[in-house]
Amino acid sequence: MGGKKDDDDIWGLLAGLFIGAVGVAILSSLANPKCPNCKNPIKKGEPFCPVCGTLLEWK
């Protein structure tokens, strides 16, 4: 009952959930870019935000 094996299973599960959540966040931010100032959706490659006029820098 209990022991190192159970602890390893729990840490593995937690690490997998964390990595999955980070991956989803990264993919969603790449698929749906938002203005860093007003947070409205923008089209990738736009030089300015169409809502607030913030200059956008693309990498």
Backbone as JSON Lines, residues from 0, in Angstrom:
{"i":0,"aa":"M","n":[0.84,-1.18,0.0],"ca":[0.0,0.0,0.0],"c":[0.88,1.24,0.0]}
{"i":1,"aa":"G","n":[0.58,2.14,-0.92],"ca":[1.36,3.37,-0.99],"c":[2.77,3.08,-1.44]}
{"i":2,"aa":"G","n":[3.59,4.08,-1.38],"ca":[4.98,3.86,-1.71],"c":[5.43,4.69,-2.9]}
{"i":3,"aa":"K","n":[6.66,4.45,-3.31],"ca":[7.28,5.23,-4.37],"c":[6.55,5.09,-5.7]}
{"i":4,"aa":"K","n":[6.09,3.91,-6.04],"ca":[5.41,3.68,-7.32],"c":[4.16,4.55,-7.44]}
{"i":5,"aa":"D","n":[3.36,4.62,-6.38],"ca":[2.15,5.43,-6.4],"c":[2.5,6.92,-6.51]}
{"i":6,"aa":"D","n":[3.55,7.35,-5.82],"ca":[3.98,8.75,-5.91],"c":[4.43,9.1,-7.32]}
{"i":7,"aa":"D","n":[5.16,8.19,-7.95],"ca":[5.61,8.42,-9.33],"c":[4.43,8.52,-10.29]}
{"i":8,"aa":"D","n":[3.41,7.69,-10.08],"ca":[2.22,7.73,-10.93],"c":[1.51,9.08,-10.81]}
{"i":9,"aa":"I","n":[1.38,9.57,-9.59],"ca":[0.7,10.85,-9.37],"c":[1.48,12.0,-10.0]}
{"i":10,"aa":"W","n":[2.8,12.02,-9.79],"ca":[3.62,13.1,-10.38],"c":[3.61,13.03,-11.9]}
{"i":11,"aa":"G","n":[3.6,11.83,-12.44],"ca":[3.52,11.68,-13.9],"c":[2.21,12.2,-14.44]}
{"i":12,"aa":"L","n":[1.13,11.9,-13.76],"ca":[-0.19,12.39,-14.16],"c":[-0.25,13.91,-14.1]}
{"i":13,"aa":"L","n":[0.24,14.48,-13.0],"ca":[0.24,15.94,-12.86],"c":[1.1,16.61,-13.91]}
{"i":14,"aa":"A","n":[2.25,16.05,-14.19],"ca":[3.13,16.62,-15.22],"c":[2.47,16.55,-16.59]}
{"i":15,"aa":"G","n":[1.82,15.45,-16.89],"ca":[1.14,15.31,-18.17],"c":[0.01,16.31,-18.33]}
{"i":16,"aa":"L","n":[-0.76,16.51,-17.27],"ca":[-1.85,17.49,-17.32],"c":[-1.31,18.91,-17.52]}
{"i":17,"aa":"F","n":[-0.22,19.24,-16.82],"ca":[0.38,20.57,-16.94],"c":[0.91,20.8,-18.35]}
{"i":18,"aa":"I","n":[1.65,19.84,-18.87],"ca":[2.21,19.97,-20.22],"c":[1.1,20.07,-21.25]}
{"i":19,"aa":"G","n":[0.05,19.31,-21.09],"ca":[-1.09,19.38,-22.0],"c":[-1.76,20.73,-21.97]}
{"i":20,"aa":"A","n":[-1.95,21.29,-20.78],"ca":[-2.58,22.6,-20.66],"c":[-1.72,23.69,-21.3]}
{"i":21,"aa":"V","n":[-0.42,23.62,-21.11],"ca":[0.48,24.59,-21.72],"c":[0.44,24.46,-23.24]}
{"i":22,"aa":"G","n":[0.42,23.25,-23.74],"ca":[0.34,23.03,-25.19],"c":[-0.93,23.59,-25.79]}
{"i":23,"aa":"V","n":[-2.05,23.38,-25.12],"ca":[-3.32,23.92,-25.61],"c":[-3.28,25.44,-25.61]}
{"i":24,"aa":"A","n":[-2.74,26.04,-24.57],"ca":[-2.66,27.5,-24.5],"c":[-1.8,28.07,-25.63]}
{"i":25,"aa":"I","n":[-0.68,27.43,-25.91],"ca":[0.2,27.89,-26.98],"c":[-0.48,27.76,-28.33]}
{"i":26,"aa":"L","n":[-1.08,26.63,-28.59],"ca":[-1.75,26.42,-29.88],"c":[-2.92,27.37,-30.08]}
{"i":27,"aa":"S","n":[-3.69,27.63,-29.05],"ca":[-4.83,28.53,-29.2],"c":[-4.37,29.96,-29.41]}
{"i":28,"aa":"S","n":[-3.26,30.36,-28.79],"ca":[-2.77,31.72,-29.0],"c":[-2.2,31.88,-30.4]}
{"i":29,"aa":"L","n":[-1.64,30.83,-30.97],"ca":[-1.12,30.9,-32.34],"c":[-2.25,30.9,-33.36]}
{"i":30,"aa":"A","n":[-3.31,30.16,-33.08],"ca":[-4.42,30.05,-34.02],"c":[-5.31,31.29,-34.0]}
{"i":31,"aa":"N","n":[-5.44,31.92,-32.85],"ca":[-6.31,33.08,-32.7],"c":[-5.56,34.23,-32.04]}
{"i":32,"aa":"P","n":[-4.71,34.94,-32.81],"ca":[-3.96,36.02,-32.18],"c":[-4.88,37.14,-31.69]}
{"i":33,"aa":"K","n":[-4.48,37.76,-30.59],"ca":[-5.24,38.86,-30.02],"c":[-4.32,40.06,-29.86]}
{"i":34,"aa":"C","n":[-4.9,41.23,-29.92],"ca":[-4.14,42.47,-29.71],"c":[-3.61,42.47,-28.28]}
{"i":35,"aa":"P","n":[-2.33,42.79,-28.09],"ca":[-1.78,42.8,-26.74],"c":[-2.35,43.94,-25.88]}
{"i":36,"aa":"N","n":[-2.92,44.94,-26.53],"ca":[-3.45,46.09,-25.79],"c":[-4.93,45.91,-25.43]}
{"i":37,"aa":"C","n":[-5.79,45.67,-26.43],"ca":[-7.23,45.62,-26.18],"c":[-7.79,44.2,-26.16]}
{"i":38,"aa":"K","n":[-6.98,43.21,-26.5],"ca":[-7.35,41.78,-26.47],"c":[-8.4,41.39,-27.51]}
{"i":39,"aa":"N","n":[-8.68,42.24,-28.48],"ca":[-9.6,41.88,-29.55],"c":[-8.89,41.0,-30.56]}
{"i":40,"aa":"P","n":[-9.63,40.1,-31.23],"ca":[-9.02,39.23,-32.24],"c":[-8.47,40.07,-33.4]}
{"i":41,"aa":"I","n":[-7.32,39.64,-33.91],"ca":[-6.7,40.31,-35.05],"c":[-6.29,39.28,-36.08]}
{"i":42,"aa":"K","n":[-6.11,39.73,-37.3],"ca":[-5.63,38.85,-38.36],"c":[-4.11,38.87,-38.32]}
{"i":43,"aa":"K","n":[-3.52,37.68,-38.44],"ca":[-2.07,37.56,-38.42],"c":[-1.47,38.35,-39.58]}
{"i":44,"aa":"G","n":[-0.46,39.15,-39.3],"ca":[0.21,39.94,-40.32],"c":[-0.25,41.38,-40.38]}
{"i":45,"aa":"E","n":[-1.36,41.72,-39.71],"ca":[-1.84,43.1,-39.7],"c":[-0.8,44.0,-39.02]}
{"i":46,"aa":"P","n":[-0.51,45.18,-39.61],"ca":[0.47,46.06,-38.98],"c":[-0.08,46.8,-37.76]}
{"i":47,"aa":"F","n":[-1.4,47.03,-37.73],"ca":[-2.04,47.74,-36.63],"c":[-3.3,47.0,-36.21]}
{"i":48,"aa":"C","n":[-3.68,47.16,-34.94],"ca":[-4.94,46.61,-34.47],"c":[-6.06,47.47,-35.08]}
{"i":49,"aa":"P","n":[-7.06,46.83,-35.71],"ca":[-8.14,47.6,-36.32],"c":[-9.06,48.26,-35.29]}
{"i":50,"aa":"V","n":[-9.0,47.83,-34.04],"ca":[-9.89,48.39,-33.01],"c":[-9.23,49.56,-32.27]}
{"i":51,"aa":"C","n":[-8.02,49.35,-31.75],"ca":[-7.4,50.39,-30.93],"c":[-6.22,51.08,-31.61]}
{"i":52,"aa":"G","n":[-5.73,50.53,-32.74],"ca":[-4.64,51.16,-33.47],"c":[-3.25,50.84,-32.96]}
{"i":53,"aa":"T","n":[-3.12,49.91,-32.05],"ca":[-1.81,49.53,-31.53],"c":[-0.93,48.96,-32.64]}
{"i":54,"aa":"L","n":[0.33,49.4,-32.69],"ca":[1.29,48.86,-33.64],"c":[1.61,47.42,-33.24]}
{"i":55,"aa":"L","n":[1.48,46.5,-34.18],"ca":[1.7,45.07,-33.9],"c":[3.03,44.64,-34.5]}
{"i":56,"aa":"E","n":[3.79,43.89,-33.71],"ca":[5.08,43.35,-34.17],"c":[4.94,41.85,-34.29]}
{"i":57,"aa":"W","n":[5.19,41.31,-35.49],"ca":[5.1,39.87,-35.75],"c":[6.49,39.28,-35.82]}
{"i":58,"aa":"K","n":[6.64,38.1,-35.25],"ca":[7.94,37.42,-35.26],"c":[7.87,36.22,-36.16]}
